[in-house]
Amino acid sequence: MKKILQLFAVLLLLTGICACSRQPDLSGDWQLLRIDSEENPVTEEEMELVRSFGMDILLHLNADGTGTLDLFSEVSDLTYDTREMKVTIAGYTSDMTYKDELLSIIEETGSMVFTRMKAE
């Protein structure tokens, strides 16, 4: 009986470790929500104004770790890694964070904060 309880405890521990190590599924379409920066911040309201002129900053992430960044219709290919939480765009690698359903690409001068686009 003691051995069965020990085995059960080990299985619970392993299940917990596996659950904690799951990588987020970032695949899909993302829209720039705001830019957090001390020098040149862009608020959510300012991004809405930009969109009203037909311009936007979009991120498309494929499940295979590739994607594109569409910066006002100028599209750049990218790769990303959810284990390392890194994204490489045009040869430049940045850190990423994913928290509270927001994806941030972190640069030295600030971060671009994206929200997942809702299916229409």
OpenMM code with the backbone's topology and positions (N, CA, C; nanometers):
from openmm import Vec3, app, unit

residues = "MET LYS LYS ILE LEU GLN LEU PHE ALA VAL LEU LEU LEU LEU THR GLY ILE CYS ALA CYS SER ARG GLN PRO ASP LEU SER GLY ASP TRP GLN LEU LEU ARG ILE ASP SER GLU GLU ASN PRO VAL THR GLU GLU GLU MET GLU LEU VAL ARG SER PHE GLY MET ASP ILE LEU LEU HIS LEU ASN ALA ASP GLY THR GLY THR LEU ASP LEU PHE SER GLU VAL SER ASP LEU THR TYR ASP THR ARG GLU MET LYS VAL THR ILE ALA GLY TYR THR SER ASP MET THR TYR LYS ASP GLU LEU LEU SER ILE ILE GLU GLU THR GLY SER MET VAL PHE THR ARG MET LYS ALA GLU".split()
positions = [
    Vec3(0.0816, -0.1198, 0.0000),
    Vec3(0.0000, 0.0000, 0.0000),
    Vec3(0.0860, 0.1263, 0.0000),
    Vec3(0.1951, 0.1201, 0.0787),
    Vec3(0.2856, 0.2352, 0.0875),
    Vec3(0.3492, 0.2630, -0.0496),
    Vec3(0.3866, 0.1581, -0.1195),
    Vec3(0.4473, 0.1733, -0.2525),
    Vec3(0.3485, 0.2355, -0.3512),
    Vec3(0.2226, 0.1955, -0.3433),
    Vec3(0.1198, 0.2512, -0.4318),
    Vec3(0.1024, 0.4002, -0.4046),
    Vec3(0.1014, 0.4398, -0.2786),
    Vec3(0.0892, 0.5820, -0.2438),
    Vec3(0.2098, 0.6611, -0.2919),
    Vec3(0.3286, 0.6031, -0.2798),
    Vec3(0.4497, 0.6696, -0.3286),
    Vec3(0.4439, 0.6870, -0.4804),
    Vec3(0.4019, 0.5840, -0.5505),
    Vec3(0.3889, 0.5908, -0.6961),
    Vec3(0.2870, 0.6967, -0.7357),
    Vec3(0.1749, 0.7004, -0.6642),
    Vec3(0.0717, 0.8006, -0.6916),
    Vec3(0.1260, 0.9413, -0.6691),
    Vec3(0.2044, 0.9614, -0.5627),
    Vec3(0.2632, 1.0923, -0.5330),
    Vec3(0.3594, 1.1341, -0.6440),
    Vec3(0.4400, 1.0401, -0.6931),
    Vec3(0.5336, 1.0694, -0.8022),
    Vec3(0.4577, 1.1070, -0.9288),
    Vec3(0.3516, 1.0338, -0.9594),
    Vec3(0.2715, 1.0652, -1.0776),
    Vec3(0.2090, 1.2042, -1.0679),
    Vec3(0.1592, 1.2389, -0.9505),
    Vec3(0.1034, 1.3734, -0.9307),
    Vec3(0.2096, 1.4803, -0.9502),
    Vec3(0.3275, 1.4566, -0.8980),
    Vec3(0.4376, 1.5510, -0.9121),
    Vec3(0.4754, 1.5681, -1.0588),
    Vec3(0.4874, 1.4584, -1.1309),
    Vec3(0.5222, 1.4646, -1.2733),
    Vec3(0.4140, 1.5359, -1.3543),
    Vec3(0.2892, 1.5107, -1.3208),
    Vec3(0.1793, 1.5786, -1.3900),
    Vec3(0.1871, 1.7289, -1.3680),
    Vec3(0.2170, 1.7697, -1.2467),
    Vec3(0.2301, 1.9117, -1.2160),
    Vec3(0.3451, 1.9762, -1.2895),
    Vec3(0.4576, 1.9060, -1.2972),
    Vec3(0.5735, 1.9592, -1.3686),
    Vec3(0.5422, 1.9731, -1.5170),
    Vec3(0.4790, 1.8740, -1.5753),
    Vec3(0.4434, 1.8804, -1.7181),
    Vec3(0.3464, 1.9941, -1.7446),
    Vec3(0.2505, 2.0140, -1.6570),
    Vec3(0.1520, 2.1203, -1.6760),
    Vec3(0.2187, 2.2568, -1.6689),
    Vec3(0.3154, 2.2735, -1.5807),
    Vec3(0.3833, 2.4025, -1.5661),
    Vec3(0.4754, 2.4324, -1.6831),
    Vec3(0.5271, 2.3286, -1.7496),
    Vec3(0.6214, 2.3509, -1.8578),
    Vec3(0.5549, 2.3670, -1.9944),
    Vec3(0.4230, 2.3637, -2.0002),
    Vec3(0.3549, 2.3805, -2.1285),
    Vec3(0.3811, 2.5199, -2.1828),
    Vec3(0.4056, 2.5238, -2.3116),
    Vec3(0.4311, 2.6514, -2.3770),
    Vec3(0.2989, 2.7088, -2.4264),
    Vec3(0.2850, 2.8401, -2.4225),
    Vec3(0.1595, 2.8993, -2.4694),
    Vec3(0.1437, 2.8828, -2.6204),
    Vec3(0.0209, 2.8677, -2.6651),
    Vec3(-0.0077, 2.8635, -2.8083),
    Vec3(-0.0288, 3.0067, -2.8551),
    Vec3(0.0712, 3.0615, -2.9191),
    Vec3(0.0646, 3.2001, -2.9648),
    Vec3(0.0213, 3.2113, -3.1101),
    Vec3(-0.0029, 3.0984, -3.1761),
    Vec3(-0.0376, 3.1042, -3.3178),
    Vec3(-0.1690, 3.1791, -3.3373),
    Vec3(-0.1747, 3.2515, -3.4478),
    Vec3(-0.2944, 3.3286, -3.4796),
    Vec3(-0.2584, 3.4716, -3.5165),
    Vec3(-0.3603, 3.5551, -3.5212),
    Vec3(-0.3428, 3.6943, -3.5616),
    Vec3(-0.3504, 3.7858, -3.4402),
    Vec3(-0.2584, 3.8800, -3.4352),
    Vec3(-0.2460, 3.9736, -3.3252),
    Vec3(-0.2454, 4.1160, -3.3796),
    Vec3(-0.2987, 4.2084, -3.3015),
    Vec3(-0.3068, 4.3490, -3.3406),
    Vec3(-0.2382, 4.4333, -3.2332),
    Vec3(-0.1608, 4.5328, -3.2767),
    Vec3(-0.0924, 4.6184, -3.1800),
    Vec3(-0.1947, 4.6929, -3.0965),
    Vec3(-0.1831, 4.6796, -2.9662),
    Vec3(-0.2726, 4.7463, -2.8730),
    Vec3(-0.2151, 4.8806, -2.8309),
    Vec3(-0.0854, 4.8794, -2.7976),
    Vec3(-0.0193, 5.0021, -2.7520),
    Vec3(0.1315, 4.9814, -2.7569),
    Vec3(0.2040, 5.0905, -2.7415),
    Vec3(0.3491, 5.0837, -2.7280),
    Vec3(0.3846, 5.1453, -2.5937),
    Vec3(0.4472, 5.0655, -2.5084),
    Vec3(0.4917, 5.1129, -2.3778),
    Vec3(0.6362, 5.1584, -2.3909),
    Vec3(0.6570, 5.2899, -2.3791),
    Vec3(0.7900, 5.3469, -2.3955),
    Vec3(0.7957, 5.4784, -2.3190),
    Vec3(0.9102, 5.5062, -2.2589),
    Vec3(0.9247, 5.6341, -2.1894),
    Vec3(0.9357, 5.7499, -2.2884),
    Vec3(1.0058, 5.7267, -2.3994),
    Vec3(1.0284, 5.8335, -2.4961),
    Vec3(0.9106, 5.8566, -2.5897),
    Vec3(0.8573, 5.7513, -2.6489),
    Vec3(0.7514, 5.7638, -2.7490),
    Vec3(0.6390, 5.6659, -2.7245),
    Vec3(0.5643, 5.6795, -2.6154),
    Vec3(0.4542, 5.5855, -2.5929),
    Vec3(0.3397, 5.6101, -2.6910),
    Vec3(0.2672, 5.5044, -2.7201),
    Vec3(0.1471, 5.5138, -2.8040),
    Vec3(0.0351, 5.4462, -2.7251),
    Vec3(-0.0688, 5.5205, -2.6950),
    Vec3(-0.1792, 5.4677, -2.6153),
    Vec3(-0.2749, 5.3860, -2.7015),
    Vec3(-0.3645, 5.3152, -2.6351),
    Vec3(-0.4675, 5.2397, -2.7060),
    Vec3(-0.5552, 5.3328, -2.7881),
    Vec3(-0.5867, 5.4494, -2.7334),
    Vec3(-0.6698, 5.5466, -2.8051),
    Vec3(-0.5991, 5.5983, -2.9300),
    Vec3(-0.4683, 5.6216, -2.9200),
    Vec3(-0.3927, 5.6671, -3.0370),
    Vec3(-0.3872, 5.5583, -3.1446),
    Vec3(-0.3775, 5.4321, -3.1025),
    Vec3(-0.3783, 5.3230, -3.2011),
    Vec3(-0.5145, 5.3135, -3.2696),
    Vec3(-0.6221, 5.3373, -3.1969),
    Vec3(-0.7552, 5.3388, -3.2589),
    Vec3(-0.7635, 5.4491, -3.3639),
    Vec3(-0.7046, 5.5647, -3.3348),
    Vec3(-0.7035, 5.6749, -3.4310),
    Vec3(-0.6253, 5.6354, -3.5566),
    Vec3(-0.5114, 5.5720, -3.5384),
    Vec3(-0.4308, 5.5246, -3.6522),
    Vec3(-0.5131, 5.4278, -3.7370),
    Vec3(-0.5842, 5.3360, -3.6718),
    Vec3(-0.6673, 5.2398, -3.7450),
    Vec3(-0.7793, 5.3090, -3.8227),
    Vec3(-0.8295, 5.4185, -3.7689),
    Vec3(-0.9373, 5.4903, -3.8389),
    Vec3(-0.8900, 5.5465, -3.9730),
    Vec3(-0.7587, 5.5602, -3.9903),
    Vec3(-0.7015, 5.6052, -4.1176),
    Vec3(-0.6639, 5.4876, -4.2076),
    Vec3(-0.7017, 5.3663, -4.1649),
    Vec3(-0.6756, 5.2478, -4.2463),
    Vec3(-0.5368, 5.1897, -4.2301),
    Vec3(-0.4654, 5.2294, -4.1261),
    Vec3(-0.3304, 5.1781, -4.1021),
    Vec3(-0.3321, 5.0929, -3.9755),
    Vec3(-0.2449, 4.9930, -3.9721),
    Vec3(-0.2407, 4.9070, -3.8550),
    Vec3(-0.1057, 4.8364, -3.8469),
    Vec3(-0.0781, 4.7798, -3.7309),
    Vec3(0.0393, 4.6962, -3.7103),
    Vec3(-0.0130, 4.5606, -3.6657),
    Vec3(0.0132, 4.4591, -3.7489),
    Vec3(-0.0414, 4.3253, -3.7265),
    Vec3(0.0703, 4.2236, -3.7178),
    Vec3(0.0471, 4.1236, -3.6374),
    Vec3(0.1409, 4.0142, -3.6194),
    Vec3(0.0654, 3.8862, -3.6527),
    Vec3(0.1214, 3.8059, -3.7421),
    Vec3(0.0612, 3.6756, -3.7724),
    Vec3(0.1627, 3.5695, -3.7337),
    Vec3(0.1245, 3.4809, -3.6418),
    Vec3(0.2128, 3.3750, -3.5958),
    Vec3(0.1566, 3.2397, -3.6366),
    Vec3(0.2362, 3.1629, -3.7098),
    Vec3(0.1995, 3.0276, -3.7496),
    Vec3(0.2373, 2.9305, -3.6378),
    Vec3(0.1728, 2.8169, -3.6344),
    Vec3(0.1991, 2.7161, -3.5317),
    Vec3(0.3406, 2.6584, -3.5419),
    Vec3(0.4042, 2.6698, -3.6596),
    Vec3(0.5377, 2.6119, -3.6782),
    Vec3(0.6518, 2.7042, -3.6359),
    Vec3(0.6214, 2.8180, -3.5726),
    Vec3(0.7256, 2.9084, -3.5255),
    Vec3(0.7681, 3.0134, -3.6264),
    Vec3(0.6953, 3.0247, -3.7360),
    Vec3(0.7217, 3.1297, -3.8348),
    Vec3(0.6058, 3.2286, -3.8315),
    Vec3(0.6209, 3.3381, -3.9021),
    Vec3(0.5119, 3.4349, -3.9086),
    Vec3(0.5535, 3.5597, -3.9828),
    Vec3(0.4713, 3.6621, -3.9688),
    Vec3(0.4993, 3.7906, -4.0331),
    Vec3(0.4609, 3.9048, -3.9398),
    Vec3(0.5303, 4.0161, -3.9568),
    Vec3(0.4946, 4.1413, -3.8922),
    Vec3(0.4570, 4.2371, -4.0034),
    Vec3(0.3334, 4.2853, -3.9998),
    Vec3(0.2824, 4.3795, -4.0994),
    Vec3(0.2805, 4.5169, -4.0338),
    Vec3(0.3786, 4.5997, -4.0706),
    Vec3(0.3954, 4.7316, -4.0136),
    Vec3(0.3494, 4.8340, -4.1166),
    Vec3(0.2221, 4.8725, -4.1063),
    Vec3(0.1608, 4.9665, -4.2008),
    Vec3(0.1796, 4.9193, -4.3450),
    Vec3(0.1499, 4.7918, -4.3689),
    Vec3(0.1560, 4.7253, -4.4996),
    Vec3(0.2970, 4.6918, -4.5458),
    Vec3(0.3982, 4.7131, -4.4640),
    Vec3(0.5332, 4.6674, -4.4955),
    Vec3(0.5538, 4.5390, -4.4160),
    Vec3(0.5589, 4.4252, -4.4866),
    Vec3(0.5577, 4.2944, -4.4222),
    Vec3(0.6994, 4.2381, -4.4106),
    Vec3(0.7333, 4.1924, -4.2885),
    Vec3(0.8621, 4.1282, -4.2626),
    Vec3(0.8370, 3.9876, -4.2101),
    Vec3(0.9169, 3.8923, -4.2571),
    Vec3(0.9092, 3.7560, -4.2059),
    Vec3(0.9724, 3.7503, -4.0676),
    Vec3(0.9268, 3.6551, -3.9884),
    Vec3(0.9817, 3.6378, -3.8541),
    Vec3(0.9810, 3.4922, -3.8145),
    Vec3(1.0576, 3.4616, -3.7109),
    Vec3(1.0520, 3.3322, -3.6447),
    Vec3(1.0373, 3.3595, -3.4955),
    Vec3(0.9749, 3.2654, -3.4252),
    Vec3(0.9601, 3.2817, -3.2810),
    Vec3(0.9709, 3.1474, -3.2115),
    Vec3(1.0052, 3.1526, -3.0839),
    Vec3(1.0248, 3.0320, -3.0039),
    Vec3(0.9567, 3.0528, -2.8691),
    Vec3(0.8548, 2.9724, -2.8394),
    Vec3(0.7815, 2.9893, -2.7145),
    Vec3(0.8566, 2.9291, -2.5949),
    Vec3(0.9534, 2.8429, -2.6196),
    Vec3(1.0335, 2.7907, -2.5078),
    Vec3(1.1291, 2.8979, -2.4571),
    Vec3(1.1951, 2.9634, -2.5500),
    Vec3(1.2901, 3.0690, -2.5156),
    Vec3(1.2222, 3.2052, -2.4999),
    Vec3(1.0976, 3.2145, -2.5493),
    Vec3(1.0228, 3.3407, -2.5536),
    Vec3(1.1063, 3.4490, -2.6242),
    Vec3(1.1437, 3.4161, -2.7487),
    Vec3(1.2215, 3.5050, -2.8349),
    Vec3(1.1534, 3.5148, -2.9701),
    Vec3(1.1688, 3.6301, -3.0326),
    Vec3(1.1200, 3.6499, -3.1685),
    Vec3(1.2331, 3.7140, -3.2484),
    Vec3(1.2500, 3.6696, -3.3728),
    Vec3(1.3525, 3.7262, -3.4605),
    Vec3(1.2835, 3.7838, -3.5829),
    Vec3(1.3000, 3.9148, -3.6000),
    Vec3(1.2407, 3.9871, -3.7129),
    Vec3(1.3530, 4.0582, -3.7859),
    Vec3(1.3668, 4.0305, -3.9144),
    Vec3(1.4705, 4.0926, -3.9981),
    Vec3(1.6093, 4.0778, -3.9355),
    Vec3(1.6360, 3.9594, -3.8784),
    Vec3(1.7673, 3.9317, -3.8229),
    Vec3(1.7915, 3.9866, -3.6827),
    Vec3(1.6960, 4.0552, -3.6255),
    Vec3(1.7110, 4.1120, -3.4921),
    Vec3(1.6239, 4.0343, -3.3936),
    Vec3(1.6839, 3.9840, -3.2870),
    Vec3(1.6122, 3.9012, -3.1895),
    Vec3(1.5729, 3.9834, -3.0674),
    Vec3(1.4470, 3.9647, -3.0248),
    Vec3(1.3929, 4.0341, -2.9079),
    Vec3(1.3289, 3.9330, -2.8144),
    Vec3(1.3177, 3.9713, -2.6895),
    Vec3(1.2450, 3.8910, -2.5917),
    Vec3(1.0955, 3.9122, -2.6111),
    Vec3(1.0186, 3.8119, -2.5696),
    Vec3(0.8725, 3.8210, -2.5700),
    Vec3(0.8220, 3.7827, -2.4316),
    Vec3(0.7049, 3.8366, -2.3975),
    Vec3(0.6339, 3.7903, -2.2787),
    Vec3(0.4887, 3.7684, -2.3177),
    Vec3(0.4241, 3.6766, -2.2472),
    Vec3(0.2818, 3.6502, -2.2683),
    Vec3(0.2174, 3.6442, -2.1312),
    Vec3(0.1329, 3.7436, -2.1032),
    Vec3(0.0687, 3.7512, -1.9728),
    Vec3(-0.0664, 3.8194, -1.9891),
    Vec3(-0.1661, 3.7662, -1.9207),
    Vec3(-0.3012, 3.8235, -1.9218),
    Vec3(-0.3548, 3.8407, -2.0639),
    Vec3(-0.3278, 3.7389, -2.1485),
    Vec3(-0.3758, 3.7381, -2.2879),
    Vec3(-0.3111, 3.8463, -2.3749),
    Vec3(-0.2021, 3.9071, -2.3291),
    Vec3(-0.1302, 4.0075, -2.4066),
    Vec3(0.0092, 3.9554, -2.4391),
    Vec3(0.0513, 3.9772, -2.5633),
    Vec3(0.1827, 3.9367, -2.6104),
    Vec3(0.2665, 4.0628, -2.6277),
    Vec3(0.3818, 4.0671, -2.5624),
    Vec3(0.4690, 4.1844, -2.5719),
    Vec3(0.6005, 4.1463, -2.6374),
    Vec3(0.6457, 4.2304, -2.7290),
    Vec3(0.7793, 4.2191, -2.7875),
    Vec3(0.8598, 4.3309, -2.7241),
    Vec3(0.9662, 4.2920, -2.6551),
    Vec3(1.0402, 4.3863, -2.5717),
    Vec3(1.1672, 4.4312, -2.6431),
    Vec3(1.1812, 4.5615, -2.6549),
    Vec3(1.2992, 4.6241, -2.7135),
    Vec3(1.3708, 4.7041, -2.6048),
    Vec3(1.4893, 4.7574, -2.6358),
    Vec3(1.5614, 4.8402, -2.5395),
    Vec3(1.4831, 4.9661, -2.5032),
    Vec3(1.4116, 5.0214, -2.5986),
    Vec3(1.3421, 5.1487, -2.5763),
    Vec3(1.1986, 5.1326, -2.5271),
    Vec3(1.1496, 5.0103, -2.5180),
    Vec3(1.0125, 4.9881, -2.4732),
    Vec3(0.9600, 4.8568, -2.5269),
    Vec3(0.8284, 4.8423, -2.5256),
    Vec3(0.7701, 4.7183, -2.5760),
    Vec3(0.6437, 4.7445, -2.6573),
    Vec3(0.6252, 4.6589, -2.7570),
    Vec3(0.5043, 4.6610, -2.8385),
    Vec3(0.4099, 4.5578, -2.7787),
    Vec3(0.2904, 4.5989, -2.7406),
    Vec3(0.1963, 4.5109, -2.6736),
    Vec3(0.0840, 4.4770, -2.7720),
    Vec3(0.0654, 4.3470, -2.7968),
    Vec3(-0.0342, 4.2991, -2.8928),
    Vec3(-0.1469, 4.2269, -2.8205),
    Vec3(-0.2653, 4.2354, -2.8790),
    Vec3(-0.3799, 4.1592, -2.8314),
    Vec3(-0.4257, 4.0683, -2.9436),
    Vec3(-0.4744, 3.9507, -2.9075),
    Vec3(-0.5194, 3.8549, -3.0090),
    Vec3(-0.6433, 3.9094, -3.0798),
    Vec3(-0.6438, 3.9002, -3.2121),
    Vec3(-0.7571, 3.9471, -3.2901),
    Vec3(-0.8706, 3.8468, -3.2801),
    Vec3(-0.9866, 3.8963, -3.2685),
    Vec3(-1.1064, 3.8116, -3.2609),
    Vec3(-1.1497, 3.7732, -3.4021),
    Vec3(-1.1920, 3.6489, -3.4183),
    Vec3(-1.2392, 3.6016, -3.5493),
    Vec3(-1.3678, 3.6762, -3.5844),
    Vec3(-1.3760, 3.7173, -3.7092),
    Vec3(-1.4948, 3.7908, -3.7557),
    Vec3(-1.5927, 3.6997, -3.8229),
] * unit.nanometer
topology = app.Topology()
chain = topology.addChain("A")
for resn in residues:
    res = topology.addResidue(resn, chain)
    for name in ("N", "CA", "C"):
        topology.addAtom(name, app.Element.getBySymbol(name[0]), res)
